[in-house]
Amino acid sequence: MEKIGLAGNYASGVKSDCLVQFESTKSGGLQIEINSRVKSMFGISMENLAKDILDYFEIENAKLKIDDTGAVDFVLAARIEAAIKKVITSNKEFLLPILEENKIPTQKDDFRFSRLYLPGNTPKLMLNAGIHKPNGLILDLEDAVAPEKKYEAKFVVRNALRALNFYGSERMVRINQIPGGLDDLEYIVPHFVNLILIPKCESAKDILSVNQRIDMIKQREKLSHDIWLMPIIESAKGVMNAYEIVTAADNISSMAIGLEDYTADIGTLRTKSGTESLFARNMIVTASIAAGVQPIDSVFSDVGDMDGLAENVKVSKNLGFSGMGCIHPRQIRVIHENFSPETAEIEKAKKIVIAFNDAKKKGLGVVSMGSKMIDAPVVKRALNTITTAILTGKLEADWMDN
């Protein structure tokens, strides 16, 4: 254990965060020092929250210093608790009330066109991310967090799952690579996470070990809500084991590919054309579709190239992907527009569905449109297009009545 516990960030340009310094003392009572530009307005409430946390952990003598840059309560509480636990061993957790809307479960086949990555130790990027309306918000404990900050990031992510307004986005967390990521589950499973991303997944054993820990925690906490998994394939070995991975458990909703790590693993550079990863992307799509889950493409790393992103999404969609990651809010609209069905797709799908319904009414076992026969997979794809068009607002739900 450390003599003085530090948690948080305080530097030029840092906003919506704080740096907490905790030192346990043998006497002198509680000495709390708060440095903040908003101390005149929020100093008393900040001090009261600090006292509540110290009292919760039964600390009677300590020095606590808070250098604040506008941290909201759930961030301040996370920083104080992390600093304390770097000095004092305790199994207790100081939990703020959970928002009722953060208990809402999601479905296996929910739309996942877009998922926005948010560094788990950078609160300012979390606070209003949901207003951009991505399908999912990923609180990232892995690559976006420096190794020395991973411990304290867990407290921020845990508290965010409870207190952050996600504005209807699916609540996702990317844990660290297995086996280290198994310990992350203790901080997220009890707090109504919807979906867990498993990075650098290379075998079914990774999935089984994650589910084993999830089941243990759910049983201990008496929880019954669904928690979906999204393994991320980021190596040659993972690509070759894709079908084994995606069929390892019933709670896998989707499988993604991470192209930055994949191209590094095979010793190539990632290009905009994507020819170096075509085989891997095809493998992910094929394995996912065969398993009945959503294939999710990698992020597009150039946040300033919207035309390049749009073209990338179109290629991704044509390969069979049903969504992709993003690293900046401005990418969300472009991703949604280009994954949604185009007018020509919708019109063709409408004709196929009408022909299918007419054939059913007539008791025909064969569906035809003009001189062309339509087989079951084509009908299924048309129905999926219609459903997507309705849910994305491109087609009225009662279109057949008009």
C-alpha positions as CSV (number, residue, x, y, z in Angstrom):
1,M,0.0,0.0,0.0
2,E,1.0,3.6,-0.5
3,K,1.6,6.2,2.2
4,I,-0.1,8.9,0.2
5,G,-2.9,8.1,-2.3
6,L,-3.2,10.1,-5.4
7,A,-6.1,9.8,-7.9
8,G,-7.3,12.0,-10.7
9,N,-6.0,14.7,-13.1
10,Y,-5.1,18.3,-12.5
11,A,-3.2,20.2,-15.2
12,S,-3.5,22.9,-17.8
13,G,-6.4,22.0,-20.1
14,V,-7.9,19.4,-17.7
15,K,-11.6,20.1,-17.1
16,S,-14.4,18.3,-15.2
17,D,-11.9,16.4,-13.1
18,C,-9.9,16.8,-9.9
19,L,-6.7,15.6,-8.3
20,V,-7.2,14.0,-4.8
21,Q,-4.4,13.5,-2.3
22,F,-5.2,11.3,0.7
23,E,-2.9,10.7,3.7
24,S,-3.9,8.7,6.8
25,T,-2.7,10.3,10.0
26,K,-2.7,9.1,13.6
27,S,-4.3,12.2,15.1
28,G,-5.6,15.6,14.2
29,G,-9.0,14.6,13.0
30,L,-10.1,15.3,9.4
31,Q,-8.2,18.0,7.6
32,I,-9.9,18.8,4.2
33,E,-8.4,21.4,1.8
34,I,-10.3,22.3,-1.3
35,N,-8.9,24.4,-4.2
36,S,-11.5,25.2,-6.8
37,R,-12.6,28.1,-8.9
38,V,-16.2,27.3,-8.0
39,K,-15.5,26.8,-4.2
40,S,-17.7,29.8,-3.3
41,M,-20.7,28.0,-4.9
42,F,-19.9,24.3,-4.4
43,G,-17.2,24.2,-1.7
44,I,-19.7,23.2,1.0
45,S,-21.3,20.4,-1.0
46,M,-17.8,19.1,-2.0
47,E,-16.6,19.1,1.6
48,N,-19.8,17.3,2.7
49,L,-19.4,14.6,0.1
50,A,-15.8,14.2,1.1
51,K,-16.8,13.9,4.8
52,D,-19.5,11.3,3.9
53,I,-17.0,9.2,2.1
54,L,-14.4,9.4,4.9
55,D,-17.0,8.6,7.4
56,Y,-18.2,5.6,5.3
57,F,-14.8,4.2,5.4
58,E,-14.6,4.9,9.1
59,I,-11.6,7.3,8.8
60,E,-11.3,9.6,11.7
61,N,-7.8,11.1,11.1
62,A,-6.6,12.1,7.7
63,K,-5.5,14.8,5.4
64,L,-7.5,15.2,2.2
65,K,-6.6,17.7,-0.5
66,I,-8.8,18.3,-3.5
67,D,-7.6,20.3,-6.5
68,D,-10.7,20.7,-8.6
69,T,-11.4,21.7,-12.2
70,G,-15.1,21.2,-12.2
71,A,-15.6,17.6,-11.2
72,V,-19.3,16.5,-10.9
73,D,-20.2,14.4,-7.8
74,F,-19.7,10.9,-9.4
75,V,-16.2,11.9,-10.5
76,L,-15.2,13.5,-7.2
77,A,-16.5,10.4,-5.3
78,A,-14.6,8.1,-7.6
79,R,-11.3,10.1,-7.1
80,I,-11.7,10.2,-3.3
81,E,-12.4,6.5,-3.0
82,A,-9.6,5.5,-5.3
83,A,-7.1,7.7,-3.4
84,I,-8.3,6.2,-0.1
85,K,-8.0,2.6,-1.3
86,K,-4.4,3.2,-2.4
87,V,-3.6,3.7,1.3
88,I,-6.2,1.7,3.2
89,T,-7.5,-1.8,2.4
90,S,-11.3,-2.1,2.3
91,N,-13.9,-4.2,0.5
92,K,-16.6,-1.6,1.0
93,E,-17.8,0.5,-1.9
94,F,-19.1,4.1,-1.7
95,L,-22.0,4.1,-4.2
96,L,-24.0,7.1,-5.3
97,P,-27.7,6.4,-6.2
98,I,-28.2,4.9,-9.6
99,L,-30.4,6.6,-12.2
100,E,-33.5,4.5,-12.9
101,E,-33.0,4.9,-16.7
102,N,-29.6,3.3,-16.2
103,K,-31.2,0.0,-15.2
104,I,-32.9,-0.5,-18.6
105,P,-31.7,-3.7,-20.3
106,T,-31.0,-3.9,-24.1
107,Q,-31.7,-6.6,-26.6
108,K,-29.4,-8.9,-28.4
109,D,-30.4,-7.5,-31.8
110,D,-30.6,-3.8,-31.0
111,F,-29.1,-1.5,-33.6
112,R,-25.3,-1.0,-33.2
113,F,-24.5,1.1,-36.2
114,S,-22.3,3.3,-34.1
115,R,-20.4,3.0,-30.8
116,L,-18.4,5.9,-29.4
117,Y,-15.2,5.2,-27.5
118,L,-14.7,7.3,-24.3
119,P,-11.5,7.1,-22.3
120,G,-12.4,5.7,-18.9
121,N,-10.1,8.1,-17.0
122,T,-11.2,11.3,-18.9
123,P,-14.5,12.4,-17.4
124,K,-14.9,15.6,-19.5
125,L,-15.4,13.4,-22.6
126,M,-18.2,11.4,-20.9
127,L,-20.5,14.0,-19.5
128,N,-22.4,15.0,-22.6
129,A,-21.4,12.3,-25.1
130,G,-24.9,10.8,-25.1
131,I,-26.4,14.0,-26.7
132,H,-24.7,13.0,-30.0
133,K,-27.0,9.9,-30.1
134,P,-24.6,7.1,-30.8
135,N,-26.2,3.6,-30.5
136,G,-23.6,2.8,-27.8
137,L,-21.2,4.6,-25.5
138,I,-18.1,2.7,-24.7
139,L,-16.4,3.5,-21.4
140,D,-12.9,2.3,-22.2
141,L,-10.7,0.7,-19.6
142,E,-8.2,-0.7,-22.0
143,D,-6.1,1.1,-24.7
144,A,-7.4,4.6,-23.9
145,V,-6.2,4.5,-20.3
146,A,-2.5,4.8,-19.3
147,P,-1.3,1.7,-17.4
148,E,-0.6,3.7,-14.2
149,K,-4.2,5.1,-14.3
150,K,-6.1,1.9,-14.9
151,Y,-6.9,1.3,-11.2
152,E,-8.5,4.6,-10.6
153,A,-10.3,4.6,-14.0
154,K,-12.3,1.6,-12.7
155,F,-14.0,3.8,-10.1
156,V,-14.9,6.5,-12.6
157,V,-16.4,3.9,-15.0
158,R,-18.3,2.2,-12.2
159,N,-19.7,5.5,-11.0
160,A,-20.5,6.6,-14.6
161,L,-22.6,3.5,-15.1
162,R,-24.7,4.6,-12.2
163,A,-24.9,8.4,-12.5
164,L,-24.1,9.4,-16.0
165,N,-26.9,10.3,-18.4
166,F,-26.4,8.1,-21.4
167,Y,-29.4,9.7,-23.3
168,G,-30.6,6.3,-24.4
169,S,-27.3,5.0,-25.7
170,E,-26.4,1.4,-24.9
171,R,-24.1,1.3,-21.8
172,M,-20.9,-0.5,-22.9
173,V,-17.5,-1.0,-21.3
174,R,-14.3,-2.3,-22.9
175,I,-12.4,-4.3,-20.2
176,N,-8.7,-5.0,-20.3
177,Q,-7.3,-8.0,-22.1
178,I,-8.0,-11.4,-20.4
179,P,-6.9,-12.4,-17.8
180,G,-6.4,-8.9,-16.3
181,G,-9.8,-7.8,-17.6
182,L,-11.6,-10.3,-15.3
183,D,-11.0,-8.1,-12.3
184,D,-12.6,-5.2,-14.2
185,L,-15.9,-7.1,-14.2
186,E,-16.2,-6.6,-10.4
187,Y,-16.5,-2.8,-11.1
188,I,-19.1,-3.0,-13.9
189,V,-21.3,-6.1,-13.7
190,P,-23.2,-5.1,-10.5
191,H,-23.9,-1.7,-12.0
192,F,-26.2,-2.6,-15.0
193,V,-23.7,-2.5,-17.8
194,N,-25.5,-3.6,-21.0
195,L,-22.6,-4.9,-23.1
196,I,-19.0,-5.8,-22.4
197,L,-16.3,-5.6,-25.1
198,I,-13.5,-8.2,-24.8
199,P,-10.4,-6.9,-26.5
200,K,-7.7,-9.0,-28.2
201,C,-9.9,-12.1,-28.0
202,E,-8.2,-15.2,-29.5
203,S,-10.1,-18.2,-28.3
204,A,-13.4,-19.5,-26.8
205,K,-11.6,-19.8,-23.5
206,D,-11.6,-16.0,-23.2
207,I,-15.4,-15.9,-23.6
208,L,-15.9,-18.8,-21.1
209,S,-13.7,-17.2,-18.5
210,V,-15.6,-13.9,-18.8
211,N,-19.0,-15.5,-18.5
212,Q,-17.8,-17.6,-15.6
213,R,-16.9,-14.5,-13.6
214,I,-20.1,-12.7,-14.8
215,D,-22.2,-15.5,-13.5
216,M,-20.4,-15.6,-10.2
217,I,-21.0,-11.9,-9.7
218,K,-24.6,-12.0,-10.8
219,Q,-25.3,-14.9,-8.4
220,R,-23.6,-13.1,-5.6
221,E,-25.4,-9.8,-6.3
222,K,-28.8,-11.5,-7.1
223,L,-28.9,-10.0,-10.6
224,S,-30.8,-11.4,-13.5
225,H,-30.5,-8.9,-16.3
226,D,-28.9,-9.8,-19.6
227,I,-25.3,-8.7,-20.2
228,W,-24.2,-9.0,-23.8
229,L,-20.6,-9.7,-25.0
230,M,-18.8,-8.3,-28.0
231,P,-15.4,-10.0,-28.6
232,I,-12.9,-7.9,-30.5
233,I,-10.7,-9.8,-32.9
234,E,-7.3,-8.1,-33.2
235,S,-4.8,-10.8,-34.3
236,A,-4.2,-13.5,-36.9
237,K,-5.0,-16.2,-34.4
238,G,-8.2,-14.5,-33.4
239,V,-9.3,-14.3,-37.1
240,M,-8.6,-18.0,-37.6
241,N,-10.6,-18.8,-34.5
242,A,-13.5,-16.4,-35.2
243,Y,-16.3,-18.9,-35.5
244,E,-15.2,-20.8,-32.4
245,I,-15.2,-17.5,-30.5
246,V,-18.5,-16.2,-31.7
247,T,-20.3,-19.5,-31.0
248,A,-18.8,-19.9,-27.5
249,A,-21.9,-18.5,-25.7
250,D,-25.5,-17.5,-26.2
251,N,-24.9,-13.9,-24.8
252,I,-22.6,-12.9,-27.6
253,S,-24.6,-10.2,-29.5
254,S,-21.9,-9.1,-31.9
255,M,-18.3,-9.5,-32.9
256,A,-15.9,-6.7,-33.9
257,I,-12.6,-6.4,-35.6
258,G,-9.8,-4.1,-34.4
259,L,-7.7,-3.3,-37.4
260,E,-4.9,-1.2,-35.8
261,D,-3.7,-4.2,-33.8
262,Y,-4.5,-6.7,-36.5
263,T,-2.4,-5.0,-39.1
264,A,0.4,-4.7,-36.6
265,D,0.2,-8.4,-35.8
266,I,0.5,-9.4,-39.4
267,G,3.3,-6.9,-40.0
268,T,1.6,-4.5,-42.4
269,L,0.4,-0.8,-42.4
270,R,-3.3,0.0,-42.3
271,T,-4.4,1.7,-45.5
272,K,-7.6,3.5,-46.5
273,S,-8.2,1.0,-49.3
274,G,-8.2,-1.8,-46.7
275,T,-6.8,-4.5,-49.0
276,E,-4.5,-5.7,-46.3
277,S,-7.4,-6.6,-44.0
278,L,-10.0,-7.8,-46.5
279,F,-9.6,-11.5,-45.7
280,A,-9.9,-10.8,-41.9
281,R,-12.9,-8.6,-42.3
282,N,-14.6,-11.2,-44.5
283,M,-13.8,-13.9,-41.9
284,I,-15.5,-11.8,-39.2
285,V,-18.6,-11.1,-41.2
286,T,-18.9,-14.7,-42.3
287,A,-18.4,-16.2,-38.9
288,S,-20.8,-13.6,-37.3
289,I,-23.6,-14.1,-39.8
290,A,-23.2,-17.9,-39.6
291,A,-23.6,-17.6,-35.8
292,G,-26.6,-15.2,-36.1
293,V,-24.9,-12.2,-34.5
294,Q,-23.9,-8.7,-35.7
295,P,-20.5,-8.2,-37.4
296,I,-19.0,-4.9,-36.3
297,D,-16.2,-3.1,-38.3
298,S,-13.2,-1.3,-36.9
299,V,-12.9,2.5,-36.2
300,F,-11.9,5.0,-39.0
301,S,-9.0,6.8,-37.4
302,D,-9.0,10.0,-39.5
303,V,-11.5,12.2,-37.7
304,G,-11.1,15.1,-40.1
305,D,-11.9,13.1,-43.3
306,M,-15.7,12.8,-43.5
307,D,-15.7,11.9,-47.2
308,G,-13.2,9.1,-46.5
309,L,-15.3,7.9,-43.6
310,A,-18.5,7.9,-45.7
311,E,-16.7,5.8,-48.4
312,N,-15.3,3.5,-45.7
313,V,-18.8,2.9,-44.3
314,K,-20.2,2.1,-47.7
315,V,-17.4,-0.5,-48.2
316,S,-18.0,-1.9,-44.7
317,K,-21.8,-2.2,-45.4
318,N,-21.2,-3.9,-48.7
319,L,-18.9,-6.4,-47.0
320,G,-21.8,-7.3,-44.6
321,F,-20.9,-5.3,-41.5
322,S,-23.8,-3.9,-39.5
323,G,-21.9,-1.2,-37.6
324,M,-18.6,0.2,-36.7
325,G,-16.8,2.0,-33.9
326,C,-16.0,5.8,-33.8
327,I,-13.6,7.9,-31.9
328,H,-15.2,11.3,-32.3
329,P,-18.8,12.5,-32.1
330,R,-18.7,14.1,-35.6
331,Q,-18.3,10.6,-37.1
332,I,-21.7,9.4,-35.7
333,R,-24.0,11.1,-38.2
334,V,-21.9,10.0,-41.2
335,I,-21.9,6.4,-40.0
336,H,-25.7,6.4,-39.4
337,E,-26.5,7.9,-42.8
338,N,-24.4,5.5,-44.7
339,F,-25.3,2.3,-42.8
340,S,-29.0,3.1,-43.2
341,P,-30.6,1.7,-46.3
342,E,-30.6,4.0,-49.4
343,T,-33.8,4.9,-51.2
344,A,-33.2,2.4,-54.0
345,E,-32.6,-0.4,-51.5
346,I,-35.8,0.4,-49.7
347,E,-37.9,0.5,-52.9
348,K,-36.5,-2.8,-54.0
349,A,-37.1,-4.3,-50.6
350,K,-40.7,-3.1,-50.6
351,K,-41.4,-4.8,-53.9
352,I,-39.9,-8.1,-52.6
353,V,-41.9,-8.0,-49.4
354,I,-45.1,-7.2,-51.4
355,A,-44.5,-10.1,-53.7
356,F,-43.7,-12.4,-50.7
357,N,-47.0,-11.4,-49.0
358,D,-49.0,-11.9,-52.2
359,A,-47.5,-15.4,-52.6
360,K,-48.4,-16.3,-49.0
361,K,-52.0,-15.1,-49.5
362,K,-52.3,-17.3,-52.6
363,G,-50.8,-20.3,-50.9
364,L,-47.9,-20.4,-53.3
365,G,-44.7,-22.0,-52.2
366,V,-42.6,-20.0,-54.6
367,V,-42.1,-16.3,-54.6
368,S,-41.5,-14.5,-57.9
369,M,-41.1,-10.8,-58.9
370,G,-41.7,-10.4,-62.6
371,S,-39.7,-13.2,-64.3
372,K,-37.3,-13.7,-61.4
373,M,-37.7,-16.2,-58.6
374,I,-37.0,-15.0,-55.1
375,D,-35.5,-17.4,-52.6
376,A,-35.8,-17.2,-48.8
377,P,-32.5,-15.4,-48.1
378,V,-33.5,-12.6,-50.4
379,V,-36.8,-12.2,-48.7
380,K,-35.1,-12.2,-45.3
381,R,-32.7,-9.5,-46.4
382,A,-35.6,-7.4,-47.7
383,L,-37.4,-7.8,-44.4
384,N,-34.3,-6.7,-42.6
385,T,-34.0,-3.6,-44.9
386,I,-37.6,-2.7,-44.2
387,T,-37.2,-3.0,-40.5
388,T,-34.0,-0.9,-40.6
389,A,-35.7,1.7,-42.7
390,I,-38.6,2.0,-40.3
391,L,-36.4,2.2,-37.2
392,T,-34.1,4.8,-38.8
393,G,-37.1,7.0,-39.8
394,K,-36.7,6.4,-43.6
395,L,-40.0,4.6,-44.0
396,E,-43.3,4.8,-42.3
397,A,-44.3,1.8,-40.2
398,D,-47.7,1.6,-42.0
399,W,-46.1,1.9,-45.5
400,M,-48.1,-1.1,-46.8
401,D,-51.4,0.6,-46.0
402,N,-50.6,3.7,-48.1
